[in-house]
């Protein structure tokens, strides 16, 4: 603002600016704010003088923003929404009557492992609350948490930085095969088992980089016969073929309990990992955020 002090800007002028920007019309903005058109025009004139920019130019249908107004609008809208959220924020969360919707980053394999128990518990405690999963790229997770696009991120997210987090459980990568696979009958351990993995053909999941990294480290990339987008299709593929898949043990155990599968546990590099719950420091004090964090931690934390 060319060195202009914020004390010289009336908050109502920013509300007026935001309304004009959204409506693309001074008269419609005045009506939405309960102002007369002369009052709105006067206020816009004051803001133009303060910012030394026209902000809006006339068009046949109303007004169009200047480049300065376009840049300013992003900050003004963010500031107003933050203030409005703070003014209307409840001091406590009442799960029994809430209709809130939570958005969670979670992979398809995470959905299969954690959503059944989570939805059952949320249904008991907060029957009107809704959950929506929104899988994102790793680079998108922290910004999405800070912006409020998602409320939580769930899983093994080693590349996600600058978030609040709590450890839930430890896991490790194993090999899942069909029951009766010839490989299972030959009992090997340690390095001998690692070397024997060269006998197998593999299916891998494109979005789970660490399983691909393990295959690379063991020089097994040439043994990769199928790459898919999602984990949850793998049990049917493994059961019908001699293909092997590297996957988390906690998930594989769920498949093995249904029968038809065998688990092999080689001493992989990068074998062990942790599943964590991530959230933004911005929303740490939010009552609803705090409530769901406690529900998830109580359900899945190894310390619970």
N, C-alpha and C positions, 0 to 999 in steps of 0.2 A: 504493500500500500504506500510505496514511496516514503517510508519512514513515518507515516501517519500513525498516531497512537490509537489503540483500540477504544480508549475512552471516548473518542470523538464519534464513534459509530453507535447509533441507537439500535438495539436488537430488533425493534420493530421494522427498521429499514431493511434489515436482512430478511425478515419474514416477507416483507413486500417484494424485495428482489426475487426471492425464491418463488413467490406466487406468480409474478410476471414471467419469470423464466419458464415455469411449468405451463402456464396458460397461453403464453405467447400473445397476451393481450392485457393492456392496462385496465380496461373496463372489467374484464372477467376476473382479473386478480383482485380488483377493488371489491367486487361483489363477493368473492370467496372469503375476503377478510372482514366484510362488513363495513367497508369504507366508502365514502363518496369518491367519484372519479377525480374531482379536483384535489382531494386530499391525497389520493394515490399518486397523482401526477406531481404534486408538490414534493411528496416524500421521495419519489424517484429522482426529481431534480436535485434535492439535497445530496442524495447518494452519488449522483453524477459529479457534482462539485467536489465532494470529498475524495472520490477515486480518480477524478480528472479523466473520465472516459464516458462516452455516450451510453455504454452498456447495451442499449437497444436502439435499433433503427426501424423506422416505419416500413411496413409492407402492406400490400392490398388487404391482407386478412388480419392484420394486427401489428406485431412487432417481431423482429428477429434479433437474437443476441449477437453482440460483437465477440471477437475472439477473447477479449479480456473477460467478458461475462461468462463465456463457456468455461474458462479456467476457474473463475471465482465460484461458479455454481457447484462444482464438485465439493469444495471445502464448505460452502454454506450449507448445502444439503446434509453433509455428514455432521456438521456442528449442530444444526437444528434437530436432527433425529436423535443425536446423543443427548441433548438437553431434554427433549421430549420424553425419551425413554427413562431418563433419570427422574423426571418429575412424576411419571406415572408408575414407577417401579414399586411393586408391593414389597412390604418389609418381611413378608413370609409367603411361603408356597403352600397351598392347600391341595394336595394331590387328589383327594377324594372328589373334588368338584372341578378341578382344572381341565381345560380343553386344549392345553398347550401341545404344540407339535415340536419334537426334538429331531434334529438331523444329525446323523452319525456317519462318519467315514468308516467303512468296513468292507473288506474283500468278500467275495462270494463264499470263500471257505470259512471266513469269520462269521458270516451270516448263518451258515449251517451249524457251526459249533456253538455260538452264543445266543442267537436270537430266540430259539425256542424257550430256553429258561428265562431269558430277560423278558420276553413278552408275557409269559405266564405270571411272572412276579409283578410286572407293571399292571397287568390286568387285575390283579388282586388289590393292589394299593391305589391305583389311579385309573379307573375304568374309562375315563374320557380322554386320557393322554394318548397321543399318537406318536409313533416313531417312523422315521423315513431314513433309509440308508442311501448314502450319496458317495460312491467310490470316486476318489480323486487321484491324480498323479501325486507322487511324494512331494514334489516341489510346490504343489498347490495347497497342501494340508495346513501348514502354519498360517499363511495369509487368510485362508478360509476360516480358520478358527478365530483369528483376530478381528475379521470383518463381521463375524456372526453368520456367515453363510452356512457353516456347520457348527454344532454345539460341542461335539466330541469326535475324537479319532481313536480307533480301537485296533490294536494289533501289534505286530513287530514292525516298527517304523524307525529303523536305525538311522535313516537320513533326515528325519524330521528334527529340527532344532528350535530353540527359543519357544518352547511350550511348557506349561505345567504338566506334570505327568505323575502317575502312580503305577508302580509295578503290580501286575496281577498274578502272573504265573510264569513258570519256566517251562520250556519245551525244547525238543530237539528234532532234527531232521532224520528220517528213517527211509527205508525202501519198502514200498507196498507191492506185493505180488499176489497173483491168484493162488488160492489153496491148491496144493498138489503140483505146483511149479517144480520142474526138475531141479532148479537152483536151490530150493529150500531143503531138499533131501540131503544135500552134501554139506555137512556141518563144518564151517570154517570160522575162525575168529581173527581179530586184529588185522595185521597187515595182509595176511592170506585172504581174508574176506574182502578187503579193499581191492586187492589185485584181481580177485575173481569177478568183481563187478564188470570187468571188461567183457565178460561172456554175455551180458544182458543187453537188450535193446530198451530204449527209454521213451517215455512220453513226458513232456514238460509243459509248464504253464508260463506263457510269455510275460504276464504281469508280476510274477513272483521272481524277482531278479536273483535272490539268494540261492534258489534251487538251481537256476541256470549257472550261477557262479560255481557251485559245488561240482557240477558236471564238467565245467571248464577246468577247474583245478585238478580234477582227476583224469583229464584228457579223455573224457567220454563224449565229447561233442559229436564225434563221428558215429556214435551209437544212438544218436537221437533220431527217432523215426516219426514222431508226431509232436507238434507244438500246438497247444490250444490256448484259448483266451481265459478259460475258467477251470477251477479245480473240481467243481462238483460233478463234472461229466466223467472224471477219471475212474471212479470205482467201476462203472459199467464197462469201460474200455479195458481196465486191468483184468476184470473178471472174465472177459471174453477172449483175451489174447495172452501172449507170453510177455507183453510189455511190462516194464517196471516203472514206478514213479517215485521220485524223491519228494517227500511231503512231511508236514509236522506230525509227530507221534500222537499228540492228543486227538487229532482229527482221524488219523488212521485207526486208532483203537476203536473209535465209534463205528467205523466200517467193519472192522474185524469182528466186533461183537455180533454183527448180523450174520456172520458166517461167510465162507467162500473166499477168505483172504488170509494171507500170511504176512507177518512183519519181520523184516531183517534190519538189524541195527549195526551198521558199519561204523567204525571210528572216523567219521567224516571230518575234514577241515570245516570250520564254521558250523559245526554240528549244533551247538547249543545257542539258544536265543531266548529272549524274554518277550512276553506279551504285555503291553502297557495300555493304560487309558490316558489320552492326552486332551488338554483343554487350554483355553487362552487365559492368561492372567487378567485380561480385561473383564472377564465374566466370572472370575473365581468367587466373588462375593454374591453373585446372583442367587437368590433362594432356590429357583427351579434347577439351575445348574448344579448347585450343591446337593440338592435332593437326589437327582439321578446319579451323580457321582457316588453317593453313599449306597444307593441300590446296587449299582454295578459292582462296587468294591465288595459289598457284603456277599454277593452271589459268586463272584469269580476269584477273589483274591485268595492266594494260598495262605495268607495270614488270617483270613476271616474264619 
